[in-house]
Amino acid sequence: MTVQRGGKTVYGANVGILMLETRFPRIPGDMGNALTWPFPVQYRVVRGASPDLVVRSDARPLLEVFIAAAKDLVASGCDGITTNCGFLSILQDQLAREIDVPLATSSLMQVPMVQSTLPPGKRVGILTISSETLTPDHLAAANVPLDTPVVGTEGGSVFTRDILGDAPEIDFAACRADMCNAARELVSKHEGIGAIVLECTNMVPYAADIRRLTGLPVYSIYNYVLWFQQSLAPARFPDELDDPRWR
């Protein structure tokens, strides 16, 4: 007889995602679209945490509501927590102290690991939704070197304006153009870029376009959470003692 261990309310959805409170449309690829994920996830909306407040102001006064939402996800069965805004790196340490499961607040946390994969003379570059407000505090909280090249999408026509403005309708073709223009600026303005990390979780749908345009590896919250989830629910492989194909 096989005994199953209980203790959760929801099973089979190991990753919990803390969502900012928004109304803008989310296409596949955006982590707020559940069709993005090849596995089930659980969501909690953090009320009062708007994109404009978190990105252009300071998320730290919202710490308690993020803690409450994270604890609710853990209570419902999540074994790991992430968020849908790279600027929430600034809450990583404080939030991690309050929950009992692994926490990955930001795609920026990949930068040191990605840098370790690059050849000598190459470095990581960051694309962000707001280079003006991505502060040394945000970078330091994710262990990102403060001299890391950063380019934002503020110069575009749509992406930063409509995401941070929480627009009810968005021209995603224009967003794609904004992202490609920002990627061009990053590699032309800074020498030696060997890989790109996308800070903003809404940038994931354009990762393939940036890869095609620059020829560089592109890292995002999507590949980060895939890696994160695999640690919570490792893949099972045939046991060679039981599988006749290996006899």
KOLVEXRO-254811 format. One record per residue: residue number from 0; z, y, x of N, C-alpha, C in turn. Coordinates in nm, 3 decimals, decimal comma, padded with zeros to 5 digits, m for minus. Atoms other than C-alpha are relative to their C-alpha. Layout:
N
[site NUM; [Z; Y; X]; [Z; Y; X]; [Z; Y; X]]
...
# end
This chain:
247
[site 0; [00,000; m00,119; 00,083]; [00,000; 00,000; 00,000]; [00,000; 00,125; 00,088]]
[site 1; [00,006; m00,127; m00,072]; [m00,093; 00,348; 00,125]; [00,080; 00,104; m00,075]]
[site 2; [m00,084; m00,102; 00,062]; [00,168; 00,614; 00,055]; [m00,056; 00,138; 00,034]]
[site 3; [00,049; m00,136; m00,021]; [00,040; 00,969; 00,008]; [00,116; 00,099; m00,002]]
[site 4; [m00,104; m00,101; m00,008]; [00,257; 01,261; 00,107]; [m00,033; 00,118; m00,091]]
[site 5; [00,019; m00,114; 00,089]; [00,303; 01,543; m00,149]; [00,058; 00,127; 00,059]]
[site 6; [m00,060; m00,126; m00,043]; [00,448; 01,890; m00,133]; [m00,085; 00,122; m00,024]]
[site 7; [00,090; m00,112; 00,029]; [00,150; 02,103; m00,232]; [m00,029; 00,006; m00,150]]
[site 8; [00,051; m00,012; 00,137]; [00,013; 02,236; m00,559]; [m00,149; m00,028; m00,004]]
[site 9; [00,145; 00,017; m00,008]; [m00,356; 02,244; m00,456]; [m00,034; m00,080; 00,125]]
[site 10; [00,041; 00,085; m00,112]; [m00,519; 01,980; m00,233]; [m00,150; 00,018; 00,027]]
[site 11; [00,142; m00,002; m00,034]; [m00,849; 01,982; m00,047]; [m00,057; 00,137; 00,029]]
[site 12; [00,043; m00,136; m00,035]; [m00,866; 02,359; 00,013]; [00,100; 00,055; 00,100]]
[site 13; [m00,099; m00,028; m00,105]; [m00,690; 02,412; 00,344]; [00,006; 00,146; 00,042]]
[site 14; [00,009; m00,138; m00,049]; [m00,807; 02,765; 00,424]; [00,026; 00,097; m00,113]]
[site 15; [m00,026; m00,108; 00,094]; [m00,663; 03,064; 00,240]; [m00,053; 00,131; 00,054]]
[site 16; [00,062; m00,126; m00,040]; [m00,844; 03,398; 00,250]; [00,066; 00,116; m00,073]]
[site 17; [m00,056; m00,122; 00,057]; [m00,667; 03,730; 00,195]; [m00,112; 00,101; m00,017]]
[site 18; [00,111; m00,088; 00,033]; [m00,916; 03,959; 00,021]; [00,047; 00,143; m00,024]]
[site 19; [m00,022; m00,138; 00,040]; [m00,921; 04,337; 00,009]; [m00,041; 00,014; m00,146]]
[site 20; [00,032; m00,023; 00,141]; [m00,941; 04,475; m00,345]; [m00,129; 00,081; m00,007]]
[site 21; [00,132; m00,062; 00,000]; [m01,310; 04,553; m00,399]; [m00,075; m00,032; m00,129]]
[site 22; [00,090; 00,029; 00,112]; [m01,589; 04,562; m00,656]; [m00,144; m00,016; 00,047]]
[site 23; [00,139; 00,004; m00,044]; [m01,902; 04,571; m00,437]; [m00,052; m00,144; m00,002]]
[site 24; [00,056; 00,136; 00,007]; [m02,142; 04,273; m00,465]; [00,009; m00,071; 00,133]]
[site 25; [m00,014; 00,082; m00,121]; [m02,099; 03,989; m00,217]; [m00,103; m00,113; m00,004]]
[site 26; [00,107; 00,099; m00,004]; [m02,404; 03,783; m00,125]; [00,045; m00,120; 00,082]]
[site 27; [m00,033; 00,115; m00,085]; [m02,393; 03,433; 00,028]; [m00,006; 00,039; 00,148]]
[site 28; [m00,019; m00,042; m00,139]; [m02,282; 03,469; 00,387]; [00,122; 00,088; 00,011]]
[site 29; [m00,123; m00,080; 00,007]; [m02,015; 03,719; 00,292]; [00,115; m00,095; m00,028]]
[site 30; [m00,109; 00,096; 00,018]; [m01,678; 03,542; 00,317]; [00,064; 00,011; m00,137]]
[site 31; [m00,052; m00,013; 00,136]; [m01,587; 03,677; m00,027]; [m00,085; m00,069; m00,104]]
[site 32; [00,082; 00,081; 00,089]; [m01,865; 03,468; m00,179]; [00,034; m00,146; 00,029]]
[site 33; [m00,047; 00,137; m00,025]; [m01,726; 03,116; m00,221]; [m00,113; m00,096; 00,035]]
[site 34; [00,114; 00,086; m00,035]; [m02,078; 02,969; m00,188]; [m00,029; 00,003; 00,149]]
[site 35; [00,019; m00,008; m00,145]; [m02,069; 03,074; 00,178]; [00,054; m00,123; 00,071]]
[site 36; [m00,075; 00,101; m00,075]; [m01,832; 02,794; 00,272]; [m00,044; m00,142; m00,032]]
[site 37; [00,034; 00,141; 00,024]; [m01,922; 02,425; 00,318]; [00,123; m00,083; m00,035]]
[site 38; [m00,123; 00,066; 00,040]; [m01,564; 02,342; 00,215]; [00,071; 00,092; m00,099]]
[site 39; [m00,072; m00,085; 00,095]; [m01,332; 02,465; m00,062]; [00,097; 00,094; 00,072]]
[site 40; [m00,098; m00,096; m00,050]; [m01,123; 02,775; 00,007]; [00,082; 00,054; m00,117]]
[site 41; [m00,081; m00,068; 00,100]; [m00,849; 02,958; m00,179]; [00,005; 00,148; 00,033]]
[site 42; [00,000; m00,144; m00,018]; [m00,845; 03,335; m00,232]; [00,124; 00,062; m00,063]]
[site 43; [m00,095; m00,090; 00,064]; [m00,580; 03,598; m00,301]; [m00,044; 00,143; 00,026]]
[site 44; [00,032; m00,141; m00,014]; [m00,662; 03,963; m00,365]; [00,128; 00,077; 00,030]]
[site 45; [m00,115; m00,083; m00,037]; [m00,423; 04,205; m00,195]; [m00,017; 00,134; m00,072]]
[site 46; [00,016; m00,118; 00,084]; [m00,385; 04,475; m00,460]; [00,038; 00,127; 00,076]]
[site 47; [m00,023; m00,127; m00,067]; [m00,412; 04,828; m00,330]; [m00,060; 00,010; 00,138]]
[site 48; [00,059; 00,001; m00,134]; [m00,578; 04,726; m00,005]; [m00,151; 00,022; m00,012]]
[site 49; [00,142; m00,033; 00,013]; [m00,912; 04,905; m00,036]; [m00,066; 00,001; 00,138]]
[site 50; [00,068; m00,006; m00,131]; [m01,179; 04,894; 00,239]; [00,020; 00,135; 00,069]]
[site 51; [m00,015; m00,132; m00,059]; [m01,152; 05,268; 00,292]; [00,139; 00,017; 00,060]]
[site 52; [m00,137; m00,014; m00,049]; [m00,773; 05,254; 00,331]; [00,021; m00,082; 00,127]]
[site 53; [m00,025; 00,090; m00,113]; [m00,771; 04,956; 00,569]; [m00,081; 00,040; 00,123]]
[site 54; [00,089; m00,030; m00,112]; [m01,064; 05,070; 00,784]; [00,015; 00,144; 00,049]]
[site 55; [m00,002; m00,142; m00,040]; [m01,040; 05,450; 00,782]; [00,140; 00,059; 00,011]]
[site 56; [m00,137; m00,050; m00,007]; [m00,665; 05,487; 00,749]; [00,084; m00,097; 00,083]]
[site 57; [m00,091; 00,086; m00,075]; [m00,393; 05,237; 00,846]; [00,052; m00,109; m00,093]]
[site 58; [m00,043; 00,112; 00,085]; [m00,323; 04,891; 00,704]; [00,148; m00,031; 00,013]]
[site 59; [m00,138; 00,042; m00,026]; [00,029; 04,870; 00,845]; [00,098; 00,031; m00,113]]
[site 60; [m00,090; m00,021; 00,113]; [00,203; 05,032; 00,545]; [m00,014; m00,105; m00,111]]
[site 61; [00,024; 00,104; 00,100]; [00,056; 04,745; 00,337]; [00,053; m00,137; 00,044]]
[site 62; [m00,043; 00,128; m00,056]; [00,223; 04,475; 00,547]; [00,071; m00,087; m00,104]]
[site 63; [m00,079; 00,081; 00,092]; [00,463; 04,361; 00,274]; [m00,086; m00,065; m00,107]]
[site 64; [00,085; 00,062; 00,103]; [00,189; 04,304; 00,014]; [m00,089; m00,107; 00,062]]
[site 65; [00,075; 00,106; m00,068]; [m00,014; 04,109; 00,270]; [00,090; m00,122; 00,024]]
[site 66; [m00,093; 00,112; m00,018]; [00,292; 03,897; 00,349]; [00,017; m00,076; m00,129]]
[site 67; [m00,020; 00,066; 00,130]; [00,349; 03,826; m00,020]; [m00,121; m00,083; m00,039]]
[site 68; [00,122; 00,074; 00,036]; [m00,014; 03,724; m00,075]; [m00,020; m00,121; 00,090]]
[site 69; [00,013; 00,113; m00,092]; [m00,016; 03,505; 00,237]; [00,098; m00,111; m00,035]]
[site 70; [m00,100; 00,101; 00,038]; [00,304; 03,330; 00,132]; [m00,040; m00,071; m00,128]]
[site 71; [00,046; 00,062; 00,124]; [00,155; 03,268; m00,212]; [m00,109; m00,103; 00,029]]
[site 72; [00,104; 00,096; m00,037]; [m00,148; 03,099; m00,053]; [00,061; m00,124; 00,065]]
[site 73; [m00,067; 00,114; m00,065]; [00,078; 02,883; 00,163]; [00,070; m00,086; m00,104]]
[site 74; [m00,071; 00,074; 00,105]; [00,286; 02,788; m00,142]; [m00,095; m00,081; m00,086]]
[site 75; [00,096; 00,072; 00,084]; [m00,029; 02,682; m00,327]; [m00,074; m00,109; 00,076]]
[site 76; [00,056; 00,114; m00,072]; [m00,133; 02,446; m00,048]; [m00,082; 00,031; 00,123]]
[site 77; [00,082; m00,034; m00,116]; [m00,309; 02,637; 00,231]; [00,073; m00,033; 00,130]]
[site 78; [m00,055; 00,036; m00,132]; [m00,255; 02,513; 00,588]; [m00,036; 00,103; 00,106]]
[site 79; [00,038; m00,105; m00,092]; [m00,410; 02,820; 00,751]; [m00,048; 00,119; m00,079]]
[site 80; [00,033; m00,123; 00,071]; [m00,470; 03,183; 00,655]; [m00,093; 00,085; 00,086]]
[site 81; [00,085; m00,099; m00,064]; [m00,747; 03,428; 00,740]; [m00,015; 00,119; m00,095]]
[site 82; [00,018; m00,118; 00,084]; [m00,857; 03,766; 00,602]; [m00,147; 00,039; m00,003]]
[site 83; [00,140; m00,041; 00,008]; [m01,178; 03,939; 00,504]; [m00,024; 00,140; 00,055]]
[site 84; [00,026; m00,127; m00,068]; [m01,148; 04,245; 00,727]; [00,045; m00,009; 00,144]]
[site 85; [m00,032; 00,008; m00,142]; [m01,163; 04,256; 01,105]; [00,106; 00,100; 00,044]]
[site 86; [m00,100; m00,101; m00,035]; [m00,943; 04,568; 01,109]; [00,142; m00,050; m00,024]]
[site 87; [m00,134; 00,054; 00,024]; [m00,652; 04,352; 00,992]; [00,057; m00,070; 00,123]]
[site 88; [m00,060; 00,046; m00,126]; [m00,607; 04,238; 01,352]; [00,131; 00,072; 00,027]]
[site 89; [m00,118; m00,082; m00,026]; [m00,348; 04,514; 01,356]; [00,125; m00,056; m00,065]]
[site 90; [m00,114; 00,064; 00,066]; [m00,127; 04,299; 01,129]; [00,028; m00,140; 00,055]]
[site 91; [m00,009; 00,139; m00,045]; [m00,169; 03,973; 01,325]; [00,142; m00,041; 00,037]]
[site 92; [m00,130; 00,043; m00,050]; [00,165; 03,960; 01,502]; [00,108; 00,008; m00,106]]
[site 93; [m00,103; m00,016; 00,102]; [00,379; 04,094; 01,218]; [m00,016; m00,101; m00,112]]
[site 94; [00,025; 00,095; 00,109]; [00,214; 03,876; 00,956]; [00,027; m00,143; 00,045]]
[site 95; [m00,021; 00,135; m00,052]; [00,226; 03,565; 01,177]; [00,148; m00,037; 00,004]]
[site 96; [m00,143; 00,027; m00,006]; [00,601; 03,600; 01,209]; [00,059; m00,036; m00,136]]
[site 97; [m00,054; 00,016; 00,135]; [00,641; 03,577; 00,831]; [m00,050; m00,125; m00,072]]
[site 98; [00,053; 00,120; 00,065]; [00,438; 03,264; 00,749]; [00,010; m00,117; 00,096]]
[site 99; [m00,025; 00,120; m00,080]; [00,470; 02,907; 00,871]; [m00,126; m00,081; 00,029]]
[site 100; [00,125; 00,070; m00,028]; [00,102; 02,820; 00,917]; [m00,083; 00,087; 00,095]]
[site 101; [00,085; m00,079; m00,088]; [m00,170; 02,929; 01,164]; [m00,066; 00,116; m00,074]]
[site 102; [00,056; m00,123; 00,056]; [m00,312; 03,278; 01,106]; [m00,110; 00,053; 00,090]]
[site 103; [00,112; m00,058; m00,074]; [m00,649; 03,421; 01,212]; [m00,049; 00,121; m00,078]]
[site 104; [00,028; m00,116; 00,083]; [m00,670; 03,775; 01,081]; [m00,139; 00,058; 00,021]]
[site 105; [00,118; m00,080; m00,034]; [m00,984; 03,896; 01,255]; [m00,098; m00,074; 00,089]]
[site 106; [00,105; 00,053; m00,087]; [m01,315; 03,794; 01,407]; [00,015; 00,050; 00,142]]
[site 107; [m00,019; m00,057; m00,133]; [m01,216; 04,017; 01,700]; [00,080; m00,092; 00,091]]
[site 108; [m00,082; 00,090; m00,079]; [m00,974; 03,746; 01,812]; [m00,084; m00,096; 00,084]]
[site 109; [00,089; 00,087; m00,076]; [m01,278; 03,553; 01,942]; [m00,043; 00,061; 00,133]]
[site 110; [00,058; m00,067; m00,116]; [m01,365; 03,813; 02,205]; [00,044; m00,061; 00,133]]
[site 111; [m00,037; 00,059; m00,130]; [m01,154; 03,671; 02,492]; [m00,063; m00,138; 00,023]]
[site 112; [00,059; 00,133; m00,015]; [m01,281; 03,318; 02,426]; [m00,149; 00,009; 00,029]]
[site 113; [00,143; m00,016; m00,023]; [m01,643; 03,431; 02,405]; [m00,026; 00,052; 00,141]]
[site 114; [00,016; m00,054; m00,135]; [m01,605; 03,632; 02,726]; [00,012; m00,110; 00,104]]
[site 115; [m00,020; 00,108; m00,097]; [m01,484; 03,319; 02,905]; [m00,120; m00,092; 00,011]]
[site 116; [00,118; 00,087; m00,003]; [m01,814; 03,145; 02,822]; [m00,118; 00,065; 00,072]]
[site 117; [00,115; m00,073; m00,052]; [m02,037; 03,413; 02,975]; [m00,008; m00,009; 00,151]]
[site 118; [00,016; 00,001; m00,146]; [m02,182; 03,412; 03,327]; [00,051; 00,129; 00,062]]
[site 119; [m00,045; m00,122; m00,067]; [m02,061; 03,663; 03,585]; [m00,096; 00,116; m00,024]]
[site 120; [00,082; m00,119; 00,022]; [m02,182; 04,015; 03,517]; [m00,037; 00,025; m00,144]]
[site 121; [00,027; m00,017; 00,143]; [m02,214; 03,962; 03,143]; [00,130; 00,026; m00,076]]
[site 122; [m00,118; m00,030; 00,078]; [m01,975; 04,090; 02,878]; [m00,031; 00,002; m00,148]]
[site 123; [00,012; 00,000; 00,146]; [m01,913; 04,084; 02,506]; [m00,018; 00,143; m00,048]]
[site 124; [00,011; m00,126; 00,073]; [m02,025; 04,368; 02,282]; [00,041; m00,020; m00,143]]
[site 125; [m00,050; 00,008; 00,138]; [m01,878; 04,443; 01,939]; [m00,082; 00,090; m00,090]]
[site 126; [00,055; m00,081; 00,109]; [m02,056; 04,560; 01,626]; [00,106; 00,014; m00,107]]
[site 127; [m00,105; m00,026; 00,098]; [m01,819; 04,723; 01,379]; [m00,050; 00,091; m00,111]]
[site 128; [00,036; m00,086; 00,112]; [m01,838; 04,896; 01,044]; [00,041; 00,144; 00,024]]
[site 129; [m00,049; m00,136; m00,026]; [m01,654; 05,198; 01,187]; [00,053; 00,011; 00,142]]
[site 130; [m00,043; m00,016; m00,140]; [m01,645; 05,264; 01,560]; [00,096; 00,117; 00,014]]
[site 131; [m00,085; m00,118; m00,007]; [m01,471; 05,595; 01,489]; [00,147; m00,034; m00,023]]
[site 132; [m00,139; 00,033; 00,035]; [m01,159; 05,422; 01,354]; [00,046; m00,135; 00,053]]
[site 133; [m00,042; 00,123; m00,067]; [m01,155; 05,096; 01,551]; [00,076; 00,041; 00,125]]
[site 134; [m00,084; m00,061; m00,102]; [m00,864; 05,203; 01,768]; [00,040; m00,099; 00,110]]
[site 135; [m00,056; 00,090; m00,101]; [m00,715; 05,066; 02,090]; [00,109; m00,091; m00,057]]
[site 136; [m00,102; 00,086; 00,062]; [m00,432; 04,933; 01,869]; [m00,063; m00,121; m00,066]]
[site 137; [00,070; 00,113; 00,063]; [m00,678; 04,718; 01,672]; [m00,048; m00,099; 00,106]]
[site 138; [00,052; 00,086; m00,106]; [m00,835; 04,586; 01,993]; [00,112; m00,072; 00,072]]
[site 139; [m00,111; 00,061; m00,073]; [m00,507; 04,525; 02,173]; [00,066; m00,110; m00,082]]
[site 140; [m00,062; 00,100; 00,086]; [m00,371; 04,333; 01,873]; [m00,078; m00,131; 00,000]]
[site 141; [00,084; 00,119; m00,008]; [m00,664; 04,090; 01,911]; [m00,025; m00,044; 00,144]]
[site 142; [00,015; 00,030; m00,143]; [m00,631; 04,077; 02,293]; [m00,141; 00,030; 00,051]]
[site 143; [00,133; m00,044; m00,045]; [m00,965; 04,254; 02,332]; [00,016; 00,104; 00,110]]
[site 144; [m00,006; m00,103; m00,104]; [m01,009; 04,446; 02,660]; [m00,045; 00,135; m00,055]]
[site 145; [00,025; m00,131; 00,060]; [m01,007; 04,817; 02,580]; [m00,131; 00,063; 00,046]]
[site 146; [00,129; m00,052; m00,046]; [m01,326; 04,879; 02,779]; [m00,119; m00,077; m00,057]]
[site 147; [00,108; 00,077; 00,063]; [m01,528; 04,639; 02,561]; [m00,096; 00,095; m00,072]]
[site 148; [00,095; m00,087; 00,070]; [m01,851; 04,807; 02,440]; [00,006; m00,020; m00,151]]
[site 149; [m00,008; 00,003; 00,146]; [m01,836; 04,896; 02,070]; [m00,104; 00,095; m00,057]]
[site 150; [00,095; m00,085; 00,074]; [m02,111; 05,028; 01,842]; [00,023; m00,023; m00,148]]
[site 151; [m00,021; 00,009; 00,144]; [m02,068; 05,104; 01,473]; [m00,127; 00,020; m00,080]]
[site 152; [00,114; m00,017; 00,091]; [m02,300; 05,112; 01,174]; [00,008; 00,133; m00,076]]
[site 153; [m00,014; m00,127; 00,071]; [m02,191; 05,464; 01,071]; [m00,130; 00,081; m00,002]]
[site 154; [00,124; m00,077; m00,008]; [m02,529; 05,601; 01,178]; [m00,106; m00,045; m00,098]]
[site 155; [00,097; 00,051; 00,096]; [m02,711; 05,393; 00,918]; [00,010; 00,070; m00,134]]
[site 156; [00,007; m00,068; 00,129]; [m02,793; 05,489; 00,563]; [00,085; m00,065; m00,108]]
[site 157; [m00,058; 00,073; 00,113]; [m02,620; 05,221; 00,357]; [00,126; m00,079; 00,036]]
[site 158; [m00,102; 00,103; m00,020]; [m02,397; 04,958; 00,517]; [00,142; 00,058; 00,001]]
[site 159; [m00,135; m00,056; m00,008]; [m02,091; 05,160; 00,618]; [00,033; 00,080; m00,125]]
[site 160; [m00,025; m00,085; 00,117]; [m02,125; 05,408; 00,332]; [00,036; m00,081; m00,124]]
[site 161; [m00,019; 00,070; 00,127]; [m02,148; 05,152; 00,052]; [00,110; m00,105; 00,005]]
[site 162; [m00,110; 00,095; m00,011]; [m01,905; 04,890; 00,184]; [00,134; 00,074; m00,007]]
[site 163; [m00,126; m00,074; 00,000]; [m01,631; 05,141; 00,258]; [00,016; 00,084; m00,127]]
[site 164; [m00,005; m00,073; 00,126]; [m01,722; 05,336; m00,055]; [00,014; m00,090; m00,121]]
[site 165; [m00,016; 00,099; 00,107]; [m01,694; 05,014; m00,260]; [m00,101; 00,023; m00,113]]
[site 166; [00,106; m00,030; 00,096]; [m02,027; 05,079; m00,431]; [m00,025; m00,119; m00,093]]
[site 167; [00,026; 00,110; 00,095]; [m02,102; 04,876; m00,746]; [m00,136; m00,066; 00,020]]
[site 168; [00,131; 00,055; m00,031]; [m02,460; 04,822; m00,626]; [m00,032; 00,030; 00,146]]
[site 169; [00,031; m00,019; m00,142]; [m02,587; 04,776; m00,270]; [m00,143; m00,047; 00,027]]
[site 170; [00,133; 00,037; m00,047]; [m02,936; 04,770; m00,116]; [00,018; m00,083; 00,127]]
[site 171; [m00,028; 00,086; m00,115]; [m02,896; 04,469; 00,112]; [m00,113; m00,001; 00,103]]
[site 172; [00,109; m00,013; m00,098]; [m03,238; 04,515; 00,271]; [00,028; 00,120; 00,092]]
[site 173; [m00,036; m00,116; m00,081]; [m03,121; 04,858; 00,387]; [00,118; m00,034; 00,092]]
[site 174; [m00,111; 00,045; m00,085]; [m02,799; 04,698; 00,515]; [m00,052; m00,078; 00,120]]
[site 175; [00,059; 00,079; m00,109]; [m03,007; 04,457; 00,720]; [m00,061; 00,092; 00,106]]
[site 176; [00,060; m00,096; m00,093]; [m03,198; 04,749; 00,873]; [00,108; 00,072; 00,080]]
[site 177; [m00,110; m00,067; m00,069]; [m02,871; 04,927; 00,954]; [00,060; m00,090; 00,109]]
[site 178; [m00,059; 00,093; m00,097]; [m02,735; 04,616; 01,127]; [m00,093; m00,018; 00,120]]
[site 179; [00,095; 00,018; m00,110]; [m03,051; 04,566; 01,333]; [m00,005; 00,123; 00,088]]
[site 180; [00,001; m00,123; m00,079]; [m03,052; 04,931; 01,439]; [00,126; 00,010; 00,087]]
[site 181; [m00,124; m00,004; m00,077]; [m02,687; 04,907; 01,547]; [m00,004; m00,100; 00,115]]
[site 182; [00,012; 00,100; m00,106]; [m02,763; 04,590; 01,746]; [m00,090; 00,050; 00,112]]
[site 183; [00,089; m00,059; m00,102]; [m03,051; 04,764; 01,922]; [00,076; 00,104; 00,084]]
[site 184; [m00,076; m00,103; m00,072]; [m02,820; 05,053; 02,010]; [00,100; m00,064; 00,097]]
[site 185; [m00,100; 00,066; m00,085]; [m02,556; 04,817; 02,147]; [m00,061; m00,050; 00,129]]
[site 186; [00,058; 00,060; m00,121]; [m02,787; 04,636; 02,388]; [m00,074; 00,101; 00,085]]
[site 187; [00,071; m00,101; m00,078]; [m02,979; 04,948; 02,492]; [00,096; 00,099; 00,066]]
[site 188; [m00,097; m00,099; m00,049]; [m02,674; 05,170; 02,541]; [00,093; m00,058; 00,106]]
[site 189; [m00,097; 00,064; m00,090]; [m02,460; 04,916; 02,730]; [m00,069; m00,112; 00,077]]
[site 190; [00,063; 00,102; m00,084]; [m02,587; 04,709; 03,021]; [00,086; m00,126; 00,006]]
[site 191; [m00,071; 00,125; m00,025]; [m02,497; 04,346; 03,066]; [00,062; m00,066; m00,121]]
[site 192; [m00,054; 00,066; 00,120]; [m02,426; 04,249; 02,705]; [m00,052; m00,145; m00,001]]
[site 193; [00,039; 00,142; m00,001]; [m02,423; 03,868; 02,701]; [00,024; m00,070; m00,131]]
[site 194; [m00,028; 00,058; 00,132]; [m02,295; 03,802; 02,348]; [00,052; 00,112; m00,089]]
[site 195; [m00,042; m00,101; 00,098]; [m02,215; 03,995; 02,031]; [00,102; m00,062; m00,095]]
[site 196; [m00,099; 00,039; 00,101]; [m01,906; 03,966; 01,812]; [m00,007; 00,101; m00,114]]
[site 197; [00,006; m00,084; 00,119]; [m01,932; 04,101; 01,458]; [00,142; 00,019; m00,053]]
[site 198; [m00,135; m00,028; 00,052]; [m01,605; 04,269; 01,360]; [00,008; m00,019; m00,150]]
[site 199; [m00,006; m00,008; 00,147]; [m01,688; 04,311; 00,992]; [m00,045; m00,130; m00,065]]
[site 200; [00,034; 00,127; 00,066]; [m01,690; 04,006; 00,766]; [m00,122; 00,013; m00,089]]
[site 201; [00,119; m00,021; 00,083]; [m01,967; 04,162; 00,555]; [m00,129; m00,004; 00,082]]
[site 202; [00,117; 00,004; m00,088]; [m02,200; 04,141; 00,857]; [m00,060; m00,139; 00,015]]
[site 203; [00,043; 00,138; m00,023]; [m02,233; 03,762; 00,850]; [m00,142; m00,027; m00,049]]
[site 204; [00,135; 00,032; 00,046]; [m02,553; 03,754; 00,637]; [m00,111; 00,046; 00,094]]
[site 205; [00,102; m00,056; m00,089]; [m02,732; 03,943; 00,916]; [00,010; m00,055; 00,142]]
[site 206; [m00,020; 00,055; m00,134]; [m02,614; 03,736; 01,213]; [m00,129; m00,061; 00,056]]
[site 207; [00,124; 00,063; m00,047]; [m02,941; 03,540; 01,232]; [m00,103; 00,105; 00,038]]
[site 208; [00,094; m00,108; m00,033]; [m03,142; 03,864; 01,230]; [00,035; 00,062; 00,135]]
[site 209; [m00,045; m00,059; m00,126]; [m02,933; 04,004; 01,516]; [m00,029; m00,095; 00,116]]
[site 210; [00,031; 00,100; m00,103]; [m02,972; 03,680; 01,713]; [m00,150; 00,003; 00,032]]
[site 211; [00,145; m00,001; m00,020]; [m03,350; 03,689; 01,662]; [m00,044; 00,127; 00,072]]
[site 212; [00,037; m00,129; m00,057]; [m03,370; 04,056; 01,756]; [00,041; 00,013; 00,146]]
[site 213; [m00,055; m00,022; m00,135]; [m03,152; 04,049; 02,068]; [m00,013; m00,119; 00,092]]
[site 214; [00,002; 00,123; m00,081]; [m03,181; 03,689; 02,183]; [00,137; m00,040; 00,049]]
[site 215; [m00,135; 00,026; m00,047]; [m02,803; 03,688; 02,229]; [00,078; m00,086; m00,099]]
[site 216; [m00,090; 00,070; 00,092]; [m02,537; 03,456; 02,086]; [00,075; 00,102; m00,087]]
[site 217; [m00,068; m00,090; 00,094]; [m02,377; 03,615; 01,778]; [00,117; m00,075; m00,063]]
[site 218; [m00,123; 00,060; 00,053]; [m02,020; 03,535; 01,676]; [00,052; 00,084; m00,116]]
[site 219; [m00,044; m00,069; 00,121]; [m01,874; 03,619; 01,337]; [00,123; m00,069; m00,058]]
[site 220; [m00,112; 00,063; 00,069]; [m01,587; 03,543; 01,103]; [m00,042; m00,136; m00,055]]
[site 221; [00,045; 00,128; 00,056]; [m01,803; 03,261; 00,964]; [00,020; m00,113; 00,100]]
[site 222; [m00,017; 00,110; m00,096]; [m01,818; 03,054; 01,282]; [00,147; m00,013; 00,042]]
[site 223; [m00,142; 00,006; m00,036]; [m01,454; 03,146; 01,355]; [00,078; m00,082; m00,102]]
[site 224; [m00,072; 00,074; 00,103]; [m01,331; 03,010; 01,022]; [m00,046; m00,145; m00,006]]
[site 225; [00,044; 00,140; m00,010]; [m01,549; 02,697; 01,057]; [00,082; m00,073; 00,106]]
[site 226; [m00,082; 00,058; m00,108]; [m01,369; 02,630; 01,387]; [00,145; m00,015; m00,046]]
[site 227; [m00,138; m00,002; 00,048]; [m01,034; 02,718; 01,229]; [00,024; m00,114; m00,099]]
[site 228; [m00,015; 00,103; 00,103]; [m01,087; 02,485; 00,933]; [m00,008; m00,141; 00,058]]
[site 229; [00,012; 00,133; m00,061]; [m01,188; 02,194; 01,155]; [00,130; m00,046; 00,064]]
[site 230; [m00,130; 00,038; m00,054]; [m00,843; 02,204; 01,312]; [00,096; m00,042; m00,110]]
[site 231; [m00,087; 00,030; 00,113]; [m00,681; 02,185; 00,967]; [m00,042; m00,128; m00,072]]
[site 232; [00,053; 00,121; 00,063]; [m00,905; 01,905; 00,839]; [m00,103; m00,062; 00,093]]
[site 233; [00,094; 00,056; m00,098]; [m01,059; 01,725; 01,140]; [m00,094; m00,102; m00,063]]
[site 234; [00,098; 00,096; 00,048]; [m01,373; 01,525; 01,080]; [00,045; m00,141; 00,033]]
[site 235; [m00,028; 00,142; m00,024]; [m01,330; 01,150; 01,047]; [m00,127; m00,070; 00,047]]
[site 236; [00,112; 00,075; m00,053]; [m01,553; 00,915; 01,243]; [00,028; m00,149; m00,015]]
[site 237; [m00,022; 00,145; 00,018]; [m01,610; 00,541; 01,206]; [00,086; m00,058; 00,111]]
[site 238; [m00,080; 00,075; m00,098]; [m01,355; 00,322; 01,376]; [m00,086; m00,114; 00,051]]
[site 239; [00,091; 00,102; m00,055]; [m01,555; 00,103; 01,612]; [00,051; m00,142; m00,024]]
[site 240; [m00,052; 00,132; 00,027]; [m01,323; m00,187; 01,535]; [m00,030; m00,046; m00,142]]
[site 241; [00,025; 00,032; 00,140]; [m01,400; m00,166; 01,163]; [m00,146; 00,009; m00,039]]
[site 242; [00,139; m00,024; 00,035]; [m01,762; m00,059; 01,162]; [m00,090; m00,106; 00,064]]
[site 243; [00,084; 00,108; m00,056]; [m02,003; m00,354; 01,202]; [m00,114; 00,051; 00,086]]
[site 244; [00,111; m00,053; m00,080]; [m02,267; m00,121; 01,352]; [00,037; 00,009; 00,148]]
[site 245; [m00,041; m00,014; m00,139]; [m02,060; m00,102; 01,669]; [00,042; m00,134; 00,061]]
[site 246; [m00,037; 00,131; m00,052]; [m02,009; m00,476; 01,712]; [m00,118; m00,064; 00,074]]
# end
